């Protein structure tokens, strides 16, 4: 897989147009969990989770990574099918 790269000019244009900012995925996630706690957030064929449930799982996974000795800012590879755990694990890794 070839990574997508953007020129400095493109980045400036995206930011100037309001498409990009300095907000992280995890920050937006936490904001949504706070704002929409009991509303449905993630659905797959095996699970339906509210924002609060998904956020709780992200916190548990993040704590589990630390308990396993995976230090902050480590590179973590996750390979899963399309399921609710994918975005939850991404947030856990960012935390």
DSSP file (Angstrom, degrees, kcal/mol; ACC not computed):
  #  RESIDUE AA STRUCTURE BP1 BP2  ACC     N-H-->O    O-->H-N    N-H-->O    O-->H-N    TCO  KAPPA ALPHA  PHI   PSI    X-CA   Y-CA   Z-CA
    1    1 A X              0   0    0      0, 0.0     2,-0.5     0, 0.0     0, 0.0   0.000 360.0 360.0 360.0 131.4    0.0    0.0    0.0
    2    2 A X        -     0   0    0      1,-0.0     2,-0.0     0, 0.0     0, 0.0  -0.803 360.0-123.1 -93.5 126.5    1.4    3.4   -1.0
    3    3 A X        -     0   0    0     -2,-0.5     2,-0.5     1,-0.1    -1,-0.0  -0.319  21.6-117.8 -67.5 151.1    0.9    6.1    1.6
    4    4 A X        -     0   0    0      2,-0.0     2,-0.4    -2,-0.0    -1,-0.1  -0.777  34.4-171.0 -87.7 127.7   -0.9    9.3    0.6
    5    5 A X        -     0   0    0     -2,-0.5     2,-0.4     0, 0.0     0, 0.0  -0.919   8.2-155.4-120.9 149.8    1.2   12.4    0.9
    6    6 A X        -     0   0    0     -2,-0.4     2,-0.1     3,-0.0    -2,-0.0  -0.944  19.3-119.7-123.1 143.5    0.3   16.0    0.6
    7    7 A X     >  -     0   0    0     -2,-0.4     4,-2.4     1,-0.1     5,-0.2  -0.345  30.6-109.6 -73.6 161.3    2.4   18.9   -0.3
    8    8 A X  H  > S+     0   0    0      1,-0.2     4,-2.4     2,-0.2     5,-0.2   0.874 121.5  54.9 -58.2 -37.1    2.9   21.8    2.1
    9    9 A X  H  > S+     0   0    0      2,-0.2     4,-2.4     1,-0.2    -1,-0.2   0.923 107.6  48.2 -63.1 -45.5    0.8   23.9   -0.3
   10   10 A X  H  > S+     0   0    0      2,-0.2     4,-2.9     1,-0.2     5,-0.2   0.912 110.7  51.6 -61.7 -42.7   -2.1   21.4   -0.2
   11   11 A X  H  X S+     0   0    0     -4,-2.4     4,-2.4     1,-0.2     5,-0.2   0.928 109.9  48.8 -61.0 -45.3   -1.9   21.3    3.6
   12   12 A X  H  X S+     0   0    0     -4,-2.4     4,-2.8     1,-0.2    -1,-0.2   0.915 112.6  48.7 -60.2 -42.8   -2.0   25.1    3.9
   13   13 A X  H  X S+     0   0    0     -4,-2.4     4,-2.2     2,-0.2     6,-0.2   0.914 110.6  50.0 -64.7 -43.3   -5.0   25.1    1.5
   14   14 A X  H  <>S+     0   0    0     -4,-2.9     5,-2.1     2,-0.2     6,-1.3   0.915 114.7  44.5 -61.5 -42.8   -6.9   22.4    3.4
   15   15 A X  H ><5S+     0   0    0     -4,-2.4     3,-1.0     4,-0.2    -2,-0.2   0.917 112.8  50.4 -68.3 -43.1   -6.3   24.3    6.7
   16   16 A X  H 3<5S+     0   0    0     -4,-2.8    -1,-0.2     1,-0.3    -2,-0.2   0.842 110.5  50.8 -63.7 -33.2   -7.3   27.6    5.2
   17   17 A X  T 3<5S-     0   0    0     -4,-2.2    -1,-0.3    -5,-0.2    -2,-0.2   0.551 116.5-115.1 -81.7  -7.5  -10.5   26.1    3.8
   18   18 A X  T < 5S+     0   0    0     -3,-1.0    -3,-0.2    -4,-0.4    -2,-0.1   0.545  85.8 116.2  86.1   6.9  -11.4   24.6    7.2
   19   19 A X  S   <S+     0   0    0     -5,-2.1     2,-0.3    -6,-0.2    -4,-0.2   0.833  78.5  33.6 -75.8 -32.0  -11.1   21.0    6.0
   20   20 A X        +     0   0    0     -6,-1.3     2,-0.3    -9,-0.1    -2,-0.2  -0.907  63.3 161.8-122.6 149.3   -8.2   20.3    8.4
   21   21 A X        -     0   0    0     -2,-0.3    -5,-0.0     2,-0.2    -6,-0.0  -0.815  53.7 -91.4-144.9-168.8   -7.3   21.6   11.8
   22   22 A X  S    S+     0   0    0     -2,-0.3     2,-0.3    -7,-0.1    -2,-0.0   0.311  81.8 121.1 -92.6   9.2   -5.0   20.5   14.6
   23   23 A X        -     0   0    0      1,-0.1    -2,-0.2     4,-0.0     2,-0.1  -0.562  57.5-135.0 -77.3 133.3   -7.7   18.4   16.4
   24   24 A X     >  -     0   0    0     -2,-0.3     4,-2.1     1,-0.1     5,-0.2  -0.428  18.6-115.7 -84.4 161.7   -6.9   14.7   16.8
   25   25 A X  H  > S+     0   0    0      1,-0.2     4,-2.5     2,-0.2     5,-0.1   0.912 118.7  52.9 -58.0 -44.1   -9.2   11.8   16.0
   26   26 A X  H  > S+     0   0    0      1,-0.2     4,-2.7     2,-0.2    -1,-0.2   0.879 106.2  52.8 -61.8 -39.6   -9.1   10.9   19.7
   27   27 A X  H  > S+     0   0    0      2,-0.2     4,-2.2     1,-0.2    -1,-0.2   0.935 111.3  45.7 -62.2 -46.3  -10.1   14.5   20.7
   28   28 A X  H  X S+     0   0    0     -4,-2.1     4,-2.4     2,-0.2    -2,-0.2   0.891 112.3  52.6 -63.3 -39.3  -13.1   14.4   18.5
   29   29 A X  H  X S+     0   0    0     -4,-2.5     4,-2.7     2,-0.2    -2,-0.2   0.948 109.8  47.2 -59.8 -50.7  -14.0   10.9   19.8
   30   30 A X  H  X S+     0   0    0     -4,-2.7     4,-2.1     1,-0.2    -1,-0.2   0.881 111.4  51.9 -61.0 -39.5  -13.9   12.1   23.4
   31   31 A X  H  X S+     0   0    0     -4,-2.2     4,-2.4    -5,-0.2    -1,-0.2   0.916 111.4  46.5 -63.1 -43.6  -16.0   15.1   22.6
   32   32 A X  H  X S+     0   0    0     -4,-2.4     4,-3.4     2,-0.2    -2,-0.2   0.892 110.2  53.2 -66.2 -39.7  -18.6   12.9   20.9
   33   33 A X  H  < S+     0   0    0     -4,-2.7     4,-0.5     1,-0.2    -1,-0.2   0.895 113.3  44.3 -62.2 -39.4  -18.6   10.5   23.8
   34   34 A X  H  < S+     0   0    0     -4,-2.1     3,-0.4    -5,-0.2    -2,-0.2   0.914 121.1  39.1 -68.6 -43.5  -19.2   13.4   26.2
   35   35 A X  H  < S+     0   0    0     -4,-2.4    -2,-0.2     1,-0.2    -3,-0.2   0.850 129.8  25.9 -77.9 -37.6  -21.8   15.0   24.0
   36   36 A X  S >< S+     0   0    0     -4,-3.4     3,-2.9    -5,-0.2    15,-0.6  -0.013  74.3 150.7-119.7  28.9  -23.7   11.9   22.7
   37   37 A X  T 3  S+     0   0    0     -4,-0.5    15,-2.8    -3,-0.4    16,-0.4   0.714  75.9  33.6 -34.6 -52.0  -23.0    9.3   25.5
   38   38 A X  T 3  S+     0   0    0     13,-0.2    -1,-0.3    12,-0.2     2,-0.2   0.378  97.9 100.9 -95.2   5.1  -26.2    7.2   25.2
   39   39 A X  S <  S-     0   0    0     -3,-2.9    12,-2.0    -6,-0.1    13,-0.2  -0.627  86.4 -92.1 -89.5 150.8  -26.6    7.6   21.5
   40   40 A X  E     +A   50   0A   0     -2,-0.2    10,-0.3    10,-0.2     3,-0.1  -0.355  48.3 165.8 -63.6 134.5  -25.6    4.8   19.1
   41   41 A X  E     +     0   0A   0      8,-3.3     2,-0.4     1,-0.4     9,-0.2   0.738  58.4  24.7-116.4 -45.6  -22.0    5.2   17.9
   42   42 A X  E     +A   49   0A   0      7,-1.9     7,-2.9     2,-0.0     2,-0.4  -0.975  57.0 179.0-134.1 140.3  -20.9    1.9   16.3
   43   43 A X  E     +A   48   0A   0     -2,-0.4     2,-0.3     5,-0.2     5,-0.2  -0.997   9.6 155.0-141.1 133.6  -22.7   -1.0   14.7
   44   44 A X        -     0   0    0      3,-2.7     3,-0.2    -2,-0.4    39,-0.1  -0.798  61.5 -83.3-137.9-171.6  -21.5   -4.2   13.1
   45   45 A X  S    S+     0   0    0     -2,-0.3     3,-0.1     1,-0.2    38,-0.1   0.639 128.0  36.3 -73.8  -9.5  -23.2   -7.5   12.6
   46   46 A X  S    S+     0   0    0      1,-0.2     2,-0.3     0, 0.0    -1,-0.2   0.577 119.7  30.9-113.4 -14.6  -22.2   -8.6   16.1
   47   47 A X        -     0   0    0     -3,-0.2    -3,-2.7     2,-0.0     2,-0.4  -0.989  44.5-163.6-149.9 152.1  -22.5   -5.5   18.2
   48   48 A X  E     -A   43   0A   0     -2,-0.3     2,-0.4    -5,-0.2    -5,-0.2  -0.976  26.4-176.2-132.7 119.7  -24.3   -2.2   18.7
   49   49 A X  E     -A   42   0A   0     -7,-2.9    -8,-3.3    -2,-0.4    -7,-1.9  -0.935  19.7-138.4-124.5 141.0  -22.5    0.3   21.0
   50   50 A X  E  >  -A   40   0A   0     -2,-0.4     4,-2.6   -10,-0.3   -10,-0.2  -0.392  38.4-102.3 -80.4 169.8  -23.3    3.7   22.4
   51   51 A X  H  > S+     0   0    0    -12,-2.0     4,-2.6   -15,-0.6     5,-0.2   0.906 124.0  51.1 -58.6 -41.9  -20.6    6.4   22.5
   52   52 A X  H  > S+     0   0    0    -15,-2.8     4,-2.5   -16,-0.2    -1,-0.2   0.925 111.1  46.6 -64.1 -45.3  -20.3    5.7   26.3
   53   53 A X  H  > S+     0   0    0    -16,-0.4     4,-2.2     2,-0.2    -1,-0.2   0.924 114.6  47.1 -62.7 -44.3  -19.8    2.0   25.8
   54   54 A X  H  X S+     0   0    0     -4,-2.6     4,-2.2     1,-0.2    -2,-0.2   0.894 112.7  49.5 -64.9 -39.8  -17.3    2.5   23.0
   55   55 A X  H  X S+     0   0    0     -4,-2.6     4,-2.2    -5,-0.2    -1,-0.2   0.896 109.1  52.2 -66.9 -40.3  -15.4    5.1   25.0
   56   56 A X  H  X S+     0   0    0     -4,-2.5     4,-2.2     1,-0.2    -2,-0.2   0.914 110.3  48.7 -60.6 -43.2  -15.3    2.8   28.0
   57   57 A X  H  X S+     0   0    0     -4,-2.2     4,-2.9     2,-0.2     5,-0.2   0.906 108.4  53.6 -63.3 -41.6  -13.8    0.0   25.8
   58   58 A X  H  X S+     0   0    0     -4,-2.2     4,-2.4     1,-0.2    -2,-0.2   0.910 109.8  48.3 -59.8 -42.0  -11.2    2.4   24.4
   59   59 A X  H  X S+     0   0    0     -4,-2.2     4,-2.3     2,-0.2    -1,-0.2   0.905 111.9  49.2 -64.3 -41.1  -10.1    3.3   27.9
   60   60 A X  H  X S+     0   0    0     -4,-2.2     4,-2.2     2,-0.2    -2,-0.2   0.912 112.3  47.5 -65.7 -42.4   -9.9   -0.4   28.9
   61   61 A X  H  X S+     0   0    0     -4,-2.9     4,-2.5     2,-0.2    -2,-0.2   0.916 111.1  51.7 -64.1 -42.2   -7.9   -1.3   25.8
   62   62 A X  H  X S+     0   0    0     -4,-2.4     4,-1.9    -5,-0.2    -2,-0.2   0.922 111.4  46.9 -60.8 -44.1   -5.6    1.6   26.4
   63   63 A X  H  X S+     0   0    0     -4,-2.3     4,-2.5     1,-0.2    -1,-0.2   0.880 110.8  53.7 -64.2 -37.7   -5.0    0.5   30.0
   64   64 A X  H  X S+     0   0    0     -4,-2.2     4,-1.9     2,-0.2    -2,-0.2   0.895 105.1  52.9 -64.1 -40.6   -4.5   -3.0   28.7
   65   65 A X  H  <>S+     0   0    0     -4,-2.5     5,-2.5     2,-0.2     4,-0.3   0.931 111.6  46.2 -59.6 -45.1   -1.8   -1.9   26.3
   66   66 A X  H ><5S+     0   0    0     -4,-1.9     3,-1.5     1,-0.2    -2,-0.2   0.907 110.3  53.2 -64.6 -41.3    0.1   -0.1   29.2
   67   67 A X  H 3<5S+     0   0    0     -4,-2.5    -1,-0.2     1,-0.3    -2,-0.2   0.818 105.2  55.4 -63.6 -30.1   -0.4   -3.2   31.4
   68   68 A X  T 3<5S-     0   0    0     -4,-1.9    -1,-0.3    -5,-0.2    -2,-0.2   0.534 123.4-107.5 -78.2  -5.9    1.2   -5.3   28.6
   69   69 A X  T < 5 +     0   0    0     -3,-1.5     2,-0.9    -4,-0.3    -3,-0.2   0.630  69.0 147.9  89.6  14.1    4.2   -3.0   28.7
   70   70 A X      < -     0   0    0     -5,-2.5    -1,-0.3    -6,-0.2    -2,-0.1  -0.745  42.1-140.2 -82.9 110.1    3.5   -1.3   25.4
   71   71 A X    >   -     0   0    0     -2,-0.9     3,-1.4     1,-0.1    -1,-0.0  -0.254  25.0 -83.8 -74.1 159.1    4.9    2.2   26.0
   72   72 A X  T 3  S+     0   0    0      1,-0.2    -1,-0.1    23,-0.1     3,-0.1  -0.246 114.3  24.4 -55.4 145.1    3.3    5.4   24.8
   73   73 A X  T 3  S+     0   0    0     20,-0.3    -1,-0.2     1,-0.2     2,-0.1   0.617  87.8 146.3  70.0  16.5    4.0    6.4   21.2
   74   74 A X    <   -     0   0    0     -3,-1.4     2,-0.5    19,-0.1    -1,-0.2  -0.445  56.4-109.6 -74.7 156.0    4.8    2.8   20.2
   75   75 A X        -     0   0    0     -2,-0.1     2,-0.4    -3,-0.1    -1,-0.1  -0.790  40.4-173.6 -85.7 126.3    3.9    1.7   16.7
   76   76 A X        -     0   0    0     -2,-0.5     2,-0.5     2,-0.0    17,-0.0  -0.982  12.2-154.6-125.4 132.4    1.0   -0.7   16.9
   77   77 A X        -     0   0    0     -2,-0.4     2,-0.5     2,-0.0    -2,-0.0  -0.915  10.0-172.0-108.1 131.5   -0.4   -2.7   13.9
   78   78 A X        -     0   0    0     -2,-0.5     2,-0.5     2,-0.1    -2,-0.0  -0.986   5.3-178.1-124.0 125.5   -4.0   -3.8   14.0
   79   79 A X        +     0   0    0     -2,-0.5     2,-0.3     0, 0.0    -2,-0.0  -0.923  24.5 139.2-127.1 107.1   -5.5   -6.2   11.4
   80   80 A X        -     0   0    0     -2,-0.5     3,-0.1     1,-0.1    -2,-0.1  -0.917  52.1-100.4-138.0 162.2   -9.1   -6.9   11.8
   81   81 A X        -     0   0    0     -2,-0.3     2,-1.0     1,-0.1     5,-0.2  -0.216  67.7 -66.7 -69.8 175.6  -12.2   -7.3    9.6
   82   82 A X  S    S+     0   0    0      3,-0.1     2,-0.3     4,-0.1    -1,-0.1  -0.563  88.1 133.3 -69.7 104.0  -14.6   -4.4    9.4
   83   83 A X  S >  S-     0   0    0     -2,-1.0     3,-1.4   -39,-0.1     4,-0.5  -0.934  71.9 -96.2-150.7 168.6  -15.9   -4.3   13.0
   84   84 A X  T 3> S+     0   0    0     -2,-0.3     4,-1.1     1,-0.3     3,-0.2   0.759 113.9  68.1 -62.5 -25.0  -16.6   -2.0   15.9
   85   85 A X  H 3> S+     0   0    0      1,-0.2     4,-3.0     2,-0.2     5,-0.3   0.756  83.9  72.9 -68.4 -23.8  -13.2   -2.8   17.5
   86   86 A X  H <> S+     0   0    0     -3,-1.4     4,-2.0     1,-0.2    -1,-0.2   0.967 103.9  34.6 -60.5 -57.4  -11.2   -1.0   14.7
   87   87 A X  H  > S+     0   0    0     -4,-0.5     4,-2.2     1,-0.2    -1,-0.2   0.858 117.4  56.0 -66.9 -30.5  -12.0    2.6   15.6
   88   88 A X  H  X S+     0   0    0     -4,-1.1     4,-2.4     1,-0.2    -2,-0.2   0.934 109.2  45.9 -64.5 -44.5  -12.1    1.7   19.3
   89   89 A X  H  X S+     0   0    0     -4,-3.0     4,-2.4     2,-0.2    -1,-0.2   0.858 109.1  55.8 -67.2 -34.5   -8.5    0.3   19.1
   90   90 A X  H  X S+     0   0    0     -4,-2.0     4,-1.9    -5,-0.3    -1,-0.2   0.946 110.2  45.1 -60.4 -46.5   -7.4    3.3   17.1
   91   91 A X  H  X S+     0   0    0     -4,-2.2     4,-1.8     1,-0.2    -2,-0.2   0.913 110.8  54.1 -63.6 -42.4   -8.6    5.6   19.9
   92   92 A X  H  < S+     0   0    0     -4,-2.4    -1,-0.2     1,-0.2    -2,-0.2   0.898 108.4  49.8 -58.3 -40.7   -7.0    3.3   22.5
   93   93 A X  H  < S+     0   0    0     -4,-2.4   -20,-0.3     1,-0.2    -1,-0.2   0.878 109.2  51.1 -67.1 -37.4   -3.7    3.6   20.7
   94   94 A X  H  <        0   0    0     -4,-1.9    -1,-0.2     1,-0.3    -2,-0.2   0.794 360.0 360.0 -70.5 -26.5   -3.9    7.4   20.6
   95   95 A X     <        0   0    0     -4,-1.8    -1,-0.3    -5,-0.2    -2,-0.2   0.483 360.0 360.0 -78.3 360.0   -4.6    7.5   24.3
